[in-house]
Amino acid sequence: MSDEEFGCPVEMPIEGVLDLHTFHPEDVKELVPDYLAACRERGILEVRIIHGKGTGALREMVHAVLARLPWVSSFRLANDCASCWGATVATLAPPDGSGSEVREVEHEGDRPRVPEGAERDGARRRRGSSWE
């Protein structure tokens, strides 16, 4: 059942950790930018995104989302042994406008760049949710 069926938004605490285990994979493309924008507004500039180890598909999706956000300064797999493959740490640019240009990101493999014409207007609100 969805939030709309119950008629009330879901509130989430903004503490710099986003655990994706409780969300549908199709929500990740909107959820991650929305959560990061809310963290950034509150001055939380290092965010841990827990995607799990699994097949790596969700990790790749998270990394693709992070790579196209101009205000994500860098991201990397978490470096603690307990969850190094199952979590990504993103470093965000301060909301004062610095760091808004296209940049390289830190992660294994090729270094993706923001694609030409990619959406750069920040995050959209997640349907039926509130980040307050």
C-alpha positions in Angstrom: 0.0 0.0 0.0 1.3 3.5 -0.8 1.3 6.6 1.2 -1.4 8.1 -1.0 -3.7 5.3 -0.1 -3.4 6.3 3.6 -3.6 10.0 2.7 -0.7 11.1 4.9 3.0 11.9 4.1 5.8 9.9 5.7 8.2 12.0 7.8 11.8 11.0 7.9 14.5 12.3 10.3 17.3 14.2 8.5 20.4 13.0 10.3 22.9 12.3 7.4 22.1 8.6 7.0 19.7 7.2 4.4 18.9 3.5 4.6 17.4 2.4 1.3 16.4 -1.1 2.5 12.9 0.1 3.3 12.3 1.8 -0.1 11.4 0.5 -3.5 14.3 0.6 -6.0 12.1 2.7 -8.4 12.0 5.5 -5.7 15.8 5.9 -5.5 16.1 8.3 -8.4 13.9 10.9 -6.6 14.5 9.9 -3.0 18.3 10.2 -3.0 18.4 13.8 -4.4 15.6 14.9 -2.2 17.2 13.5 1.0 20.6 15.0 0.0 19.0 18.4 -0.7 17.3 18.3 2.8 20.7 17.4 4.4 22.4 20.2 2.6 19.8 22.7 3.6 20.5 21.7 7.3 24.2 22.0 6.9 24.8 18.2 6.8 27.5 17.9 4.2 28.6 14.3 4.6 25.8 11.7 4.1 25.9 7.9 4.3 23.7 6.1 1.9 23.1 2.5 2.8 22.2 0.5 -0.3 23.3 -3.0 0.8 25.7 -5.4 -0.9 23.4 -7.6 -3.0 24.1 -7.7 -6.7 25.4 -4.2 -6.9 22.6 -2.9 -9.0 21.2 -0.5 -6.3 24.8 0.7 -5.6 25.3 1.5 -9.3 22.0 3.3 -9.4 22.9 5.4 -6.3 26.3 6.2 -7.9 24.7 7.2 -11.2 22.3 9.6 -9.3 25.2 11.1 -7.3 27.3 11.6 -10.4 24.7 13.8 -12.0 24.1 16.1 -9.0 26.3 19.1 -9.4 26.4 19.8 -5.7 27.8 16.4 -4.8 31.5 17.2 -4.4 32.5 13.5 -4.2 31.4 10.1 -3.2 33.1 6.8 -2.3 32.3 3.5 -0.8 32.3 3.6 3.0 35.7 2.7 4.2 34.8 0.9 7.4 35.1 -2.9 7.2 31.6 -3.7 8.4 29.8 -2.2 5.4 32.4 -1.0 2.9 30.5 -2.5 -0.1 27.0 -1.9 1.3 27.2 1.9 1.8 28.3 5.0 0.0 29.5 8.2 1.6 28.6 11.4 -0.3 30.3 14.8 0.4 28.0 17.7 -0.5 29.0 21.3 -1.5 27.7 23.9 0.9 24.5 25.6 -0.1 26.2 29.0 -0.5 26.7 28.2 -4.2 30.3 27.0 -4.0 30.9 23.7 -5.7 28.1 23.9 -8.2 30.2 23.4 -11.2 30.7 20.1 -13.0 33.3 18.0 -11.3 34.9 14.6 -11.1 33.8 12.2 -8.5 35.7 9.7 -6.4 34.8 6.1 -6.8 36.1 2.9 -8.2 36.2 2.5 -12.0 35.7 5.2 -14.5 35.1 8.7 -13.4 31.7 9.8 -14.7 30.9 13.4 -15.5 27.6 15.1 -15.5 26.1 14.4 -18.9 25.4 17.3 -21.2 21.8 18.5 -20.7 21.3 16.6 -17.5 18.9 17.9 -15.0 20.8 20.4 -12.8 18.0 22.2 -10.9 18.4 20.2 -7.7 16.0 17.9 -6.0 12.3 17.5 -6.5 10.0 16.7 -3.6 9.3 13.0 -3.2 5.6 12.2 -3.9 3.7 11.9 -0.6 6.7 12.6 1.6 7.9 15.3 3.8 11.5 16.0 4.8 10.6 18.3 7.6 
